[in-house]
Amino acid sequence: MTKAGEQDALSAAAAKAFAASFGAVIKLAPEDGAPLWVDGRKTPPAVSAKAPKGVEASCLWRGRREALTRAMASARSLESAYVAGRIAVAGDMSVMARLKLEEGR
């Protein structure tokens, strides 16, 4: 898959997973590419290649692009990826408690 295709897959996974607002901004930072921002202050949350103006991300998710994409498949996938160390989460952990990921499977 091309870098553009990989970016599209991550964007699509984020748009599908974050269907409900959560009152914060998350930065998805794949090790092998450009970051994405999920603005959960909006309904539905907005996924963008640019940071929202005037707002820092409350939470940062880091890992391989594939791991980030798979982590958004379901709440259980996110928990599994985090516990296994495939993704790292930093910042305001209360954001994580407010997330309600849509089941992608």
C-alpha positions in Angstrom: 0.0 0.0 0.0 1.3 3.5 -0.8 1.9 6.1 1.9 -1.2 8.0 0.7 -3.2 4.7 0.9 -1.9 4.1 4.4 -2.8 7.6 5.5 -6.3 7.1 4.0 -6.7 3.8 5.9 -5.8 5.5 9.2 -8.1 8.4 8.5 -10.9 6.1 7.5 -10.4 4.0 10.7 -10.4 7.1 12.8 -13.5 8.5 11.2 -15.4 5.2 11.7 -14.1 4.6 15.3 -14.7 8.1 16.7 -18.3 8.5 15.9 -19.3 10.1 19.3 -17.9 13.3 20.7 -15.6 13.1 23.7 -14.7 16.7 24.5 -11.0 16.8 23.6 -8.5 16.5 20.8 -6.4 13.4 20.2 -3.2 13.4 18.1 -2.5 10.1 16.3 1.2 10.0 15.6 2.3 7.0 13.5 6.0 6.3 13.7 6.2 6.1 9.9 4.3 9.1 8.7 2.4 12.3 9.2 0.1 12.7 12.3 -3.7 13.0 12.3 -5.8 15.0 14.8 -9.2 13.9 16.0 -11.3 16.8 17.3 -13.8 15.2 19.6 -15.2 18.5 20.7 -17.4 18.3 17.5 -20.3 16.0 16.7 -19.3 13.9 14.9 -15.6 14.2 15.7 -13.5 15.7 12.9 -10.4 13.9 11.6 -7.8 16.2 10.0 -4.2 16.2 8.8 -3.9 19.6 10.4 -4.0 20.5 14.1 -7.1 22.5 15.2 -6.2 26.1 15.6 -5.4 27.3 19.1 -5.8 23.9 20.8 -3.2 21.5 21.9 -3.9 17.7 21.8 -5.1 16.5 25.2 -3.9 13.0 24.4 -1.3 11.5 22.1 -1.4 8.0 20.6 1.9 6.7 19.2 2.8 3.5 17.4 3.2 1.9 14.0 0.5 3.0 11.5 -0.9 -0.5 11.2 -1.1 -0.8 15.0 -3.0 2.5 15.3 -5.4 1.5 12.5 -6.1 -1.9 14.1 -6.5 -0.4 17.6 -9.4 1.6 16.4 -11.4 -1.5 15.3 -13.0 -1.8 18.7 -12.6 -0.9 22.4 -11.2 -4.3 23.0 -8.6 -3.9 20.2 -7.5 -0.6 21.7 -7.1 -2.1 25.1 -5.2 -5.0 23.7 -2.9 -2.8 21.6 -2.2 -0.6 24.7 -1.6 -3.5 27.1 0.7 -5.3 24.6 2.7 -2.1 24.0 1.9 -1.9 20.3 0.7 1.7 20.9 1.6 4.2 23.6 -0.8 6.7 25.1 0.3 9.9 26.7 -1.4 13.0 28.1 -4.8 13.3 29.8 -6.0 9.8 30.5 -9.5 11.0 31.4 -10.0 11.4 27.6 -9.5 7.7 27.3 -12.3 7.1 29.9 -14.7 9.2 27.8 -14.1 7.4 24.5 -16.8 5.2 23.1 -15.3 3.6 20.0 -17.7 2.2 17.4 -17.2 -1.4 16.7 -15.5 -1.8 13.4 -15.8 -5.5 13.0 
